[in-house]
Amino acid sequence: MLGTCSDLDDGNIVDKAGCVGKYKVDILDFNGDPIDFEMVDREWIVPSNNYDNVLESMSTFFEISTLEMWPDMMFLA
């Protein structure tokens, strides 16, 4: 299954089972300096082109066979 966790800072999360809990997101001012933070739930994000069911698989294979968006799929896989 193709997908990524919304917490991109933690390199240890490699699958959906590890994408649980909360993570800290800094709130920045106009200068880019952190002024506060909030805790956000992690969620597993699946791209629109995936292989989760037959219809989405056929659509993804069609896009790859017509050479549209194939580099994106290559990097996801």
PyMOL Python script that loads the backbone (N, CA, C, O; Angstrom):
from pymol import cmd

cmd.read_pdbstr("""\
ATOM      1  N   MET A   1       0.847  -1.176   0.000  1.00  0.00           N
ATOM      2  CA  MET A   1       0.000   0.000   0.000  1.00  0.00           C
ATOM      3  C   MET A   1       0.894   1.241   0.000  1.00  0.00           C
ATOM      4  O   MET A   1       1.830   1.346   0.792  1.00  0.00           O
ATOM      5  N   LEU A   2       0.596   2.155  -0.880  1.00  0.00           N
ATOM      6  CA  LEU A   2       1.346   3.403  -0.959  1.00  0.00           C
ATOM      7  C   LEU A   2       0.751   4.401   0.018  1.00  0.00           C
ATOM      8  O   LEU A   2      -0.469   4.522   0.132  1.00  0.00           O
ATOM      9  N   GLY A   3       1.604   5.102   0.710  1.00  0.00           N
ATOM     10  CA  GLY A   3       1.130   6.123   1.626  1.00  0.00           C
ATOM     11  C   GLY A   3       2.266   6.634   2.484  1.00  0.00           C
ATOM     12  O   GLY A   3       3.348   6.048   2.525  1.00  0.00           O
ATOM     13  N   THR A   4       2.007   7.738   3.170  1.00  0.00           N
ATOM     14  CA  THR A   4       2.989   8.332   4.076  1.00  0.00           C
ATOM     15  C   THR A   4       2.274   8.826   5.318  1.00  0.00           C
ATOM     16  O   THR A   4       1.066   9.062   5.313  1.00  0.00           O
ATOM     17  N   CYS A   5       3.039   8.976   6.372  1.00  0.00           N
ATOM     18  CA  CYS A   5       2.500   9.513   7.611  1.00  0.00           C
ATOM     19  C   CYS A   5       2.575  11.035   7.560  1.00  0.00           C
ATOM     20  O   CYS A   5       3.492  11.590   6.954  1.00  0.00           O
ATOM     21  N   SER A   6       1.624  11.709   8.187  1.00  0.00           N
ATOM     22  CA  SER A   6       1.614  13.173   8.181  1.00  0.00           C
ATOM     23  C   SER A   6       2.777  13.749   8.984  1.00  0.00           C
ATOM     24  O   SER A   6       3.127  14.915   8.800  1.00  0.00           O
ATOM     25  N   ASP A   7       3.389  12.952   9.876  1.00  0.00           N
ATOM     26  CA  ASP A   7       4.547  13.382  10.651  1.00  0.00           C
ATOM     27  C   ASP A   7       5.805  13.056   9.849  1.00  0.00           C
ATOM     28  O   ASP A   7       6.371  11.971   9.989  1.00  0.00           O
ATOM     29  N   LEU A   8       6.242  13.998   9.008  1.00  0.00           N
ATOM     30  CA  LEU A   8       7.383  13.752   8.133  1.00  0.00           C
ATOM     31  C   LEU A   8       8.715  13.876   8.851  1.00  0.00           C
ATOM     32  O   LEU A   8       9.736  13.438   8.320  1.00  0.00           O
ATOM     33  N   ASP A   9       8.737  14.467  10.055  1.00  0.00           N
ATOM     34  CA  ASP A   9       9.989  14.658  10.783  1.00  0.00           C
ATOM     35  C   ASP A   9      10.508  13.369  11.411  1.00  0.00           C
ATOM     36  O   ASP A   9      11.713  13.229  11.623  1.00  0.00           O
ATOM     37  N   ASP A  10       9.620  12.432  11.711  1.00  0.00           N
ATOM     38  CA  ASP A  10      10.023  11.178  12.341  1.00  0.00           C
ATOM     39  C   ASP A  10      10.330  10.152  11.255  1.00  0.00           C
ATOM     40  O   ASP A  10       9.413   9.610  10.638  1.00  0.00           O
ATOM     41  N   GLY A  11      11.595   9.886  11.019  1.00  0.00           N
ATOM     42  CA  GLY A  11      12.003   8.947   9.982  1.00  0.00           C
ATOM     43  C   GLY A  11      11.791   7.494  10.355  1.00  0.00           C
ATOM     44  O   GLY A  11      11.988   6.616   9.516  1.00  0.00           O
ATOM     45  N   ASN A  12      11.393   7.211  11.598  1.00  0.00           N
ATOM     46  CA  ASN A  12      11.184   5.839  12.037  1.00  0.00           C
ATOM     47  C   ASN A  12       9.831   5.284  11.628  1.00  0.00           C
ATOM     48  O   ASN A  12       9.620   4.074  11.710  1.00  0.00           O
ATOM     49  N   ILE A  13       8.910   6.131  11.189  1.00  0.00           N
ATOM     50  CA  ILE A  13       7.570   5.674  10.807  1.00  0.00           C
ATOM     51  C   ILE A  13       7.615   5.242   9.348  1.00  0.00           C
ATOM     52  O   ILE A  13       7.781   6.067   8.450  1.00  0.00           O
ATOM     53  N   VAL A  14       7.465   3.944   9.121  1.00  0.00           N
ATOM     54  CA  VAL A  14       7.553   3.420   7.757  1.00  0.00           C
ATOM     55  C   VAL A  14       6.278   2.721   7.300  1.00  0.00           C
ATOM     56  O   VAL A  14       6.157   2.380   6.123  1.00  0.00           O
ATOM     57  N   ASP A  15       5.320   2.500   8.210  1.00  0.00           N
ATOM     58  CA  ASP A  15       4.076   1.839   7.818  1.00  0.00           C
ATOM     59  C   ASP A  15       2.895   2.426   8.590  1.00  0.00           C
ATOM     60  O   ASP A  15       3.069   3.235   9.500  1.00  0.00           O
ATOM     61  N   LYS A  16       1.702   2.005   8.210  1.00  0.00           N
ATOM     62  CA  LYS A  16       0.480   2.550   8.793  1.00  0.00           C
ATOM     63  C   LYS A  16       0.371   2.237  10.288  1.00  0.00           C
ATOM     64  O   LYS A  16      -0.162   3.041  11.054  1.00  0.00           O
ATOM     65  N   ALA A  17       0.870   1.082  10.699  1.00  0.00           N
ATOM     66  CA  ALA A  17       0.783   0.687  12.108  1.00  0.00           C
ATOM     67  C   ALA A  17       1.615   1.611  12.999  1.00  0.00           C
ATOM     68  O   ALA A  17       1.279   1.800  14.168  1.00  0.00           O
ATOM     69  N   GLY A  18       2.678   2.179  12.472  1.00  0.00           N
ATOM     70  CA  GLY A  18       3.518   3.071  13.260  1.00  0.00           C
ATOM     71  C   GLY A  18       3.062   4.517  13.268  1.00  0.00           C
ATOM     72  O   GLY A  18       3.614   5.342  13.996  1.00  0.00           O
ATOM     73  N   CYS A  19       2.061   4.826  12.466  1.00  0.00           N
ATOM     74  CA  CYS A  19       1.583   6.201  12.327  1.00  0.00           C
ATOM     75  C   CYS A  19       0.436   6.458  13.307  1.00  0.00           C
ATOM     76  O   CYS A  19      -0.699   6.693  12.893  1.00  0.00           O
ATOM     77  N   VAL A  20       0.735   6.413  14.594  1.00  0.00           N
ATOM     78  CA  VAL A  20      -0.274   6.624  15.632  1.00  0.00           C
ATOM     79  C   VAL A  20       0.237   7.661  16.622  1.00  0.00           C
ATOM     80  O   VAL A  20       1.439   7.914  16.702  1.00  0.00           O
ATOM     81  N   GLY A  21      -0.657   8.246  17.358  1.00  0.00           N
ATOM     82  CA  GLY A  21      -0.287   9.207  18.382  1.00  0.00           C
ATOM     83  C   GLY A  21      -0.327  10.640  17.882  1.00  0.00           C
ATOM     84  O   GLY A  21      -0.967  10.949  16.877  1.00  0.00           O
ATOM     85  N   LYS A  22       0.358  11.494  18.591  1.00  0.00           N
ATOM     86  CA  LYS A  22       0.395  12.917  18.264  1.00  0.00           C
ATOM     87  C   LYS A  22       1.838  13.347  18.043  1.00  0.00           C
ATOM     88  O   LYS A  22       2.778  12.679  18.474  1.00  0.00           O
ATOM     89  N   TYR A  23       1.991  14.477  17.361  1.00  0.00           N
ATOM     90  CA  TYR A  23       3.306  15.061  17.185  1.00  0.00           C
ATOM     91  C   TYR A  23       3.209  16.572  17.310  1.00  0.00           C
ATOM     92  O   TYR A  23       2.139  17.160  17.155  1.00  0.00           O
ATOM     93  N   LYS A  24       4.359  17.189  17.596  1.00  0.00           N
ATOM     94  CA  LYS A  24       4.416  18.627  17.876  1.00  0.00           C
ATOM     95  C   LYS A  24       4.624  19.410  16.581  1.00  0.00           C
ATOM     96  O   LYS A  24       5.507  19.089  15.786  1.00  0.00           O
ATOM     97  N   VAL A  25       3.802  20.437  16.378  1.00  0.00           N
ATOM     98  CA  VAL A  25       3.937  21.341  15.236  1.00  0.00           C
ATOM     99  C   VAL A  25       4.150  22.743  15.789  1.00  0.00           C
ATOM    100  O   VAL A  25       3.348  23.246  16.575  1.00  0.00           O
ATOM    101  N   ASP A  26       5.246  23.363  15.364  1.00  0.00           N
ATOM    102  CA  ASP A  26       5.537  24.728  15.825  1.00  0.00           C
ATOM    103  C   ASP A  26       4.664  25.739  15.091  1.00  0.00           C
ATOM    104  O   ASP A  26       4.415  25.611  13.892  1.00  0.00           O
ATOM    105  N   ILE A  27       4.205  26.742  15.829  1.00  0.00           N
ATOM    106  CA  ILE A  27       3.481  27.871  15.247  1.00  0.00           C
ATOM    107  C   ILE A  27       4.487  29.001  15.122  1.00  0.00           C
ATOM    108  O   ILE A  27       5.085  29.412  16.117  1.00  0.00           O
ATOM    109  N   LEU A  28       4.679  29.507  13.915  1.00  0.00           N
ATOM    110  CA  LEU A  28       5.714  30.492  13.641  1.00  0.00           C
ATOM    111  C   LEU A  28       5.138  31.890  13.486  1.00  0.00           C
ATOM    112  O   LEU A  28       3.992  32.055  13.068  1.00  0.00           O
ATOM    113  N   ASP A  29       5.941  32.898  13.825  1.00  0.00           N
ATOM    114  CA  ASP A  29       5.529  34.274  13.571  1.00  0.00           C
ATOM    115  C   ASP A  29       5.946  34.659  12.147  1.00  0.00           C
ATOM    116  O   ASP A  29       6.395  33.809  11.378  1.00  0.00           O
ATOM    117  N   PHE A  30       5.797  35.927  11.804  1.00  0.00           N
ATOM    118  CA  PHE A  30       6.090  36.382  10.438  1.00  0.00           C
ATOM    119  C   PHE A  30       7.565  36.259  10.072  1.00  0.00           C
ATOM    120  O   PHE A  30       7.903  36.177   8.891  1.00  0.00           O
ATOM    121  N   ASN A  31       8.433  36.244  11.054  1.00  0.00           N
ATOM    122  CA  ASN A  31       9.867  36.115  10.811  1.00  0.00           C
ATOM    123  C   ASN A  31      10.322  34.671  10.728  1.00  0.00           C
ATOM    124  O   ASN A  31      11.484  34.404  10.422  1.00  0.00           O
ATOM    125  N   GLY A  32       9.425  33.739  10.996  1.00  0.00           N
ATOM    126  CA  GLY A  32       9.774  32.328  10.982  1.00  0.00           C
ATOM    127  C   GLY A  32      10.268  31.801  12.313  1.00  0.00           C
ATOM    128  O   GLY A  32      10.762  30.677  12.397  1.00  0.00           O
ATOM    129  N   ASP A  33      10.137  32.605  13.346  1.00  0.00           N
ATOM    130  CA  ASP A  33      10.552  32.178  14.678  1.00  0.00           C
ATOM    131  C   ASP A  33       9.389  31.477  15.379  1.00  0.00           C
ATOM    132  O   ASP A  33       8.248  31.927  15.282  1.00  0.00           O
ATOM    133  N   PRO A  34       9.670  30.377  16.085  1.00  0.00           N
ATOM    134  CA  PRO A  34       8.595  29.675  16.797  1.00  0.00           C
ATOM    135  C   PRO A  34       8.092  30.498  17.986  1.00  0.00           C
ATOM    136  O   PRO A  34       8.875  30.984  18.801  1.00  0.00           O
ATOM    137  N   ILE A  35       6.767  30.641  18.062  1.00  0.00           N
ATOM    138  CA  ILE A  35       6.185  31.373  19.182  1.00  0.00           C
ATOM    139  C   ILE A  35       5.337  30.478  20.066  1.00  0.00           C
ATOM    140  O   ILE A  35       5.081  30.810  21.224  1.00  0.00           O
ATOM    141  N   ASP A  36       4.902  29.351  19.536  1.00  0.00           N
ATOM    142  CA  ASP A  36       4.072  28.420  20.289  1.00  0.00           C
ATOM    143  C   ASP A  36       4.101  27.087  19.548  1.00  0.00           C
ATOM    144  O   ASP A  36       4.750  26.959  18.510  1.00  0.00           O
ATOM    145  N   PHE A  37       3.398  26.102  20.085  1.00  0.00           N
ATOM    146  CA  PHE A  37       3.284  24.823  19.395  1.00  0.00           C
ATOM    147  C   PHE A  37       1.916  24.229  19.683  1.00  0.00           C
ATOM    148  O   PHE A  37       1.229  24.629  20.623  1.00  0.00           O
ATOM    149  N   GLU A  38       1.537  23.268  18.855  1.00  0.00           N
ATOM    150  CA  GLU A  38       0.307  22.527  19.104  1.00  0.00           C
ATOM    151  C   GLU A  38       0.558  21.059  18.816  1.00  0.00           C
ATOM    152  O   GLU A  38       1.423  20.713  18.012  1.00  0.00           O
ATOM    153  N   MET A  39      -0.199  20.204  19.472  1.00  0.00           N
ATOM    154  CA  MET A  39      -0.084  18.769  19.273  1.00  0.00           C
ATOM    155  C   MET A  39      -1.143  18.345  18.253  1.00  0.00           C
ATOM    156  O   MET A  39      -2.325  18.651  18.412  1.00  0.00           O
ATOM    157  N   VAL A  40      -0.710  17.642  17.212  1.00  0.00           N
ATOM    158  CA  VAL A  40      -1.581  17.255  16.103  1.00  0.00           C
ATOM    159  C   VAL A  40      -1.566  15.730  15.977  1.00  0.00           C
ATOM    160  O   VAL A  40      -0.519  15.101  16.133  1.00  0.00           O
ATOM    161  N   ASP A  41      -2.731  15.140  15.695  1.00  0.00           N
ATOM    162  CA  ASP A  41      -2.809  13.700  15.490  1.00  0.00           C
ATOM    163  C   ASP A  41      -2.096  13.303  14.207  1.00  0.00           C
ATOM    164  O   ASP A  41      -2.205  13.982  13.187  1.00  0.00           O
ATOM    165  N   ARG A  42      -1.360  12.189  14.268  1.00  0.00           N
ATOM    166  CA  ARG A  42      -0.767  11.630  13.050  1.00  0.00           C
ATOM    167  C   ARG A  42      -1.868  10.955  12.243  1.00  0.00           C
ATOM    168  O   ARG A  42      -2.790  10.364  12.806  1.00  0.00           O
ATOM    169  N   GLU A  43      -1.764  11.049  10.919  1.00  0.00           N
ATOM    170  CA  GLU A  43      -2.714  10.338  10.069  1.00  0.00           C
ATOM    171  C   GLU A  43      -1.989   9.784   8.851  1.00  0.00           C
ATOM    172  O   GLU A  43      -1.024  10.374   8.367  1.00  0.00           O
ATOM    173  N   TRP A  44      -2.463   8.651   8.365  1.00  0.00           N
ATOM    174  CA  TRP A  44      -1.882   7.986   7.205  1.00  0.00           C
ATOM    175  C   TRP A  44      -2.514   8.584   5.954  1.00  0.00           C
ATOM    176  O   TRP A  44      -3.735   8.546   5.799  1.00  0.00           O
ATOM    177  N   ILE A  45      -1.699   9.132   5.065  1.00  0.00           N
ATOM    178  CA  ILE A  45      -2.186   9.812   3.871  1.00  0.00           C
ATOM    179  C   ILE A  45      -1.911   8.935   2.652  1.00  0.00           C
ATOM    180  O   ILE A  45      -0.766   8.576   2.378  1.00  0.00           O
ATOM    181  N   VAL A  46      -2.967   8.598   1.932  1.00  0.00           N
ATOM    182  CA  VAL A  46      -2.853   7.768   0.733  1.00  0.00           C
ATOM    183  C   VAL A  46      -3.012   8.668  -0.485  1.00  0.00           C
ATOM    184  O   VAL A  46      -3.981   9.424  -0.552  1.00  0.00           O
ATOM    185  N   PRO A  47      -2.091   8.615  -1.455  1.00  0.00           N
ATOM    186  CA  PRO A  47      -2.205   9.466  -2.644  1.00  0.00           C
ATOM    187  C   PRO A  47      -3.394   9.054  -3.508  1.00  0.00           C
ATOM    188  O   PRO A  47      -3.926   7.953  -3.368  1.00  0.00           O
ATOM    189  N   SER A  48      -3.799   9.948  -4.397  1.00  0.00           N
ATOM    190  CA  SER A  48      -4.956   9.649  -5.245  1.00  0.00           C
ATOM    191  C   SER A  48      -4.668   8.499  -6.201  1.00  0.00           C
ATOM    192  O   SER A  48      -5.577   7.742  -6.543  1.00  0.00           O
ATOM    193  N   ASN A  49      -3.422   8.355  -6.637  1.00  0.00           N
ATOM    194  CA  ASN A  49      -3.035   7.223  -7.475  1.00  0.00           C
ATOM    195  C   ASN A  49      -2.476   6.141  -6.571  1.00  0.00           C
ATOM    196  O   ASN A  49      -1.389   6.290  -6.014  1.00  0.00           O
ATOM    197  N   ASN A  50      -3.226   5.043  -6.425  1.00  0.00           N
ATOM    198  CA  ASN A  50      -2.789   3.965  -5.553  1.00  0.00           C
ATOM    199  C   ASN A  50      -3.293   2.634  -6.084  1.00  0.00           C
ATOM    200  O   ASN A  50      -3.897   2.578  -7.155  1.00  0.00           O
ATOM    201  N   TYR A  51      -3.050   1.572  -5.348  1.00  0.00           N
ATOM    202  CA  TYR A  51      -3.442   0.225  -5.756  1.00  0.00           C
ATOM    203  C   TYR A  51      -4.367  -0.407  -4.723  1.00  0.00           C
ATOM    204  O   TYR A  51      -4.358  -1.627  -4.559  1.00  0.00           O
ATOM    205  N   ASP A  52      -5.168   0.400  -4.021  1.00  0.00           N
ATOM    206  CA  ASP A  52      -5.992  -0.116  -2.934  1.00  0.00           C
ATOM    207  C   ASP A  52      -7.225  -0.876  -3.405  1.00  0.00           C
ATOM    208  O   ASP A  52      -7.724  -1.729  -2.671  1.00  0.00           O
ATOM    209  N   ASN A  53      -7.727  -0.598  -4.591  1.00  0.00           N
ATOM    210  CA  ASN A  53      -8.833  -1.376  -5.135  1.00  0.00           C
ATOM    211  C   ASN A  53      -8.669  -1.465  -6.655  1.00  0.00           C
ATOM    212  O   ASN A  53      -7.779  -0.835  -7.225  1.00  0.00           O
ATOM    213  N   VAL A  54      -9.520  -2.238  -7.297  1.00  0.00           N
ATOM    214  CA  VAL A  54      -9.362  -2.528  -8.725  1.00  0.00           C
ATOM    215  C   VAL A  54      -9.495  -1.264  -9.571  1.00  0.00           C
ATOM    216  O   VAL A  54      -8.697  -1.059 -10.485  1.00  0.00           O
ATOM    217  N   LEU A  55     -10.469  -0.423  -9.293  1.00  0.00           N
ATOM    218  CA  LEU A  55     -10.671   0.786 -10.090  1.00  0.00           C
ATOM    219  C   LEU A  55      -9.472   1.740  -9.986  1.00  0.00           C
ATOM    220  O   LEU A  55      -8.990   2.251 -10.997  1.00  0.00           O
ATOM    221  N   GLU A  56      -9.006   1.971  -8.778  1.00  0.00           N
ATOM    222  CA  GLU A  56      -7.852   2.851  -8.605  1.00  0.00           C
ATOM    223  C   GLU A  56      -6.589   2.235  -9.204  1.00  0.00           C
ATOM    224  O   GLU A  56      -5.744   2.957  -9.732  1.00  0.00           O
ATOM    225  N   SER A  57      -6.450   0.914  -9.130  1.00  0.00           N
ATOM    226  CA  SER A  57      -5.297   0.243  -9.735  1.00  0.00           C
ATOM    227  C   SER A  57      -5.301   0.400 -11.244  1.00  0.00           C
ATOM    228  O   SER A  57      -4.265   0.701 -11.837  1.00  0.00           O
ATOM    229  N   MET A  58      -6.450   0.199 -11.873  1.00  0.00           N
ATOM    230  CA  MET A  58      -6.536   0.332 -13.328  1.00  0.00           C
ATOM    231  C   MET A  58      -6.264   1.769 -13.759  1.00  0.00           C
ATOM    232  O   MET A  58      -5.601   1.997 -14.771  1.00  0.00           O
ATOM    233  N   SER A  59      -6.764   2.726 -13.010  1.00  0.00           N
ATOM    234  CA  SER A  59      -6.515   4.128 -13.316  1.00  0.00           C
ATOM    235  C   SER A  59      -5.026   4.452 -13.180  1.00  0.00           C
ATOM    236  O   SER A  59      -4.464   5.158 -14.018  1.00  0.00           O
ATOM    237  N   THR A  60      -4.395   3.944 -12.137  1.00  0.00           N
ATOM    238  CA  THR A  60      -2.960   4.174 -11.940  1.00  0.00           C
ATOM    239  C   THR A  60      -2.147   3.522 -13.047  1.00  0.00           C
ATOM    240  O   THR A  60      -1.228   4.142 -13.582  1.00  0.00           O
ATOM    241  N   PHE A  61      -2.471   2.281 -13.400  1.00  0.00           N
ATOM    242  CA  PHE A  61      -1.753   1.601 -14.485  1.00  0.00           C
ATOM    243  C   PHE A  61      -1.947   2.330 -15.814  1.00  0.00           C
ATOM    244  O   PHE A  61      -1.018   2.406 -16.619  1.00  0.00           O
ATOM    245  N   PHE A  62      -3.137   2.862 -16.046  1.00  0.00           N
ATOM    246  CA  PHE A  62      -3.373   3.613 -17.283  1.00  0.00           C
ATOM    247  C   PHE A  62      -2.498   4.860 -17.333  1.00  0.00           C
ATOM    248  O   PHE A  62      -1.884   5.149 -18.360  1.00  0.00           O
ATOM    249  N   GLU A  63      -2.442   5.591 -16.238  1.00  0.00           N
ATOM    250  CA  GLU A  63      -1.615   6.798 -16.208  1.00  0.00           C
ATOM    251  C   GLU A  63      -0.138   6.474 -16.403  1.00  0.00           C
ATOM    252  O   GLU A  63       0.577   7.212 -17.081  1.00  0.00           O
ATOM    253  N   ILE A  64       0.315   5.380 -15.814  1.00  0.00           N
ATOM    254  CA  ILE A  64       1.713   4.988 -15.979  1.00  0.00           C
ATOM    255  C   ILE A  64       1.978   4.556 -17.421  1.00  0.00           C
ATOM    256  O   ILE A  64       3.018   4.899 -17.985  1.00  0.00           O
ATOM    257  N   SER A  65       1.049   3.807 -18.024  1.00  0.00           N
ATOM    258  CA  SER A  65       1.259   3.314 -19.398  1.00  0.00           C
ATOM    259  C   SER A  65       1.224   4.445 -20.421  1.00  0.00           C
ATOM    260  O   SER A  65       1.816   4.320 -21.493  1.00  0.00           O
ATOM    261  N   THR A  66       0.540   5.547 -20.111  1.00  0.00           N
ATOM    262  CA  THR A  66       0.528   6.694 -21.029  1.00  0.00           C
ATOM    263  C   THR A  66       1.643   7.678 -20.684  1.00  0.00           C
ATOM    264  O   THR A  66       1.695   8.782 -21.227  1.00  0.00           O
ATOM    265  N   LEU A  67       2.531   7.274 -19.780  1.00  0.00           N
ATOM    266  CA  LEU A  67       3.686   8.061 -19.354  1.00  0.00           C
ATOM    267  C   LEU A  67       3.308   9.368 -18.664  1.00  0.00           C
ATOM    268  O   LEU A  67       4.078  10.328 -18.678  1.00  0.00           O
ATOM    269  N   GLU A  68       2.122   9.402 -18.063  1.00  0.00           N
ATOM    270  CA  GLU A  68       1.705  10.547 -17.252  1.00  0.00           C
ATOM    271  C   GLU A  68       1.956  10.214 -15.790  1.00  0.00           C
ATOM    272  O   GLU A  68       1.556   9.152 -15.313  1.00  0.00           O
ATOM    273  N   MET A  69       2.602  11.097 -15.097  1.00  0.00           N
ATOM    274  CA  MET A  69       2.803  10.992 -13.649  1.00  0.00           C
ATOM    275  C   MET A  69       3.607   9.760 -13.230  1.00  0.00           C
ATOM    276  O   MET A  69       3.591   9.414 -12.049  1.00  0.00           O
ATOM    277  N   TRP A  70       4.303   9.088 -14.138  1.00  0.00           N
ATOM    278  CA  TRP A  70       5.041   7.900 -13.738  1.00  0.00           C
ATOM    279  C   TRP A  70       6.209   8.211 -12.812  1.00  0.00           C
ATOM    280  O   TRP A  70       6.528   7.373 -11.968  1.00  0.00           O
ATOM    281  N   PRO A  71       6.874   9.375 -12.917  1.00  0.00           N
ATOM    282  CA  PRO A  71       7.950   9.625 -11.943  1.00  0.00           C
ATOM    283  C   PRO A  71       7.421   9.733 -10.500  1.00  0.00           C
ATOM    284  O   PRO A  71       8.078   9.294  -9.557  1.00  0.00           O
ATOM    285  N   ASP A  72       6.225  10.325 -10.347  1.00  0.00           N
ATOM    286  CA  ASP A  72       5.643  10.421  -9.010  1.00  0.00           C
ATOM    287  C   ASP A  72       5.376   9.047  -8.416  1.00  0.00           C
ATOM    288  O   ASP A  72       5.666   8.797  -7.247  1.00  0.00           O
ATOM    289  N   MET A  73       4.817   8.157  -9.238  1.00  0.00           N
ATOM    290  CA  MET A  73       4.545   6.801  -8.763  1.00  0.00           C
ATOM    291  C   MET A  73       5.836   6.047  -8.483  1.00  0.00           C
ATOM    292  O   MET A  73       5.895   5.256  -7.541  1.00  0.00           O
ATOM    293  N   MET A  74       6.868   6.280  -9.284  1.00  0.00           N
ATOM    294  CA  MET A  74       8.143   5.622  -9.075  1.00  0.00           C
ATOM    295  C   MET A  74       8.727   6.027  -7.716  1.00  0.00           C
ATOM    296  O   MET A  74       9.229   5.175  -6.983  1.00  0.00           O
ATOM    297  N   PHE A  75       8.666   7.310  -7.377  1.00  0.00           N
ATOM    298  CA  PHE A  75       9.226   7.763  -6.110  1.00  0.00           C
ATOM    299  C   PHE A  75       8.384   7.289  -4.932  1.00  0.00           C
ATOM    300  O   PHE A  75       8.939   7.030  -3.864  1.00  0.00           O
ATOM    301  N   LEU A  76       7.054   7.164  -5.083  1.00  0.00           N
ATOM    302  CA  LEU A  76       6.213   6.654  -4.004  1.00  0.00           C
ATOM    303  C   LEU A  76       6.495   5.189  -3.727  1.00  0.00           C
ATOM    304  O   LEU A  76       6.525   4.757  -2.574  1.00  0.00           O
ATOM    305  N   ALA A  77       6.701   4.425  -4.800  1.00  0.00           N
ATOM    306  CA  ALA A  77       6.941   2.989  -4.627  1.00  0.00           C
ATOM    307  C   ALA A  77       8.334   2.749  -4.099  1.00  0.00           C
ATOM    308  O   ALA A  77       8.726   1.602  -3.888  1.00  0.00           O
TER     309      ALA A  77
END
""", "prot")
cmd.dss("prot")
cmd.show_as("cartoon", "prot")
cmd.util.cbc("prot")
cmd.orient("prot")
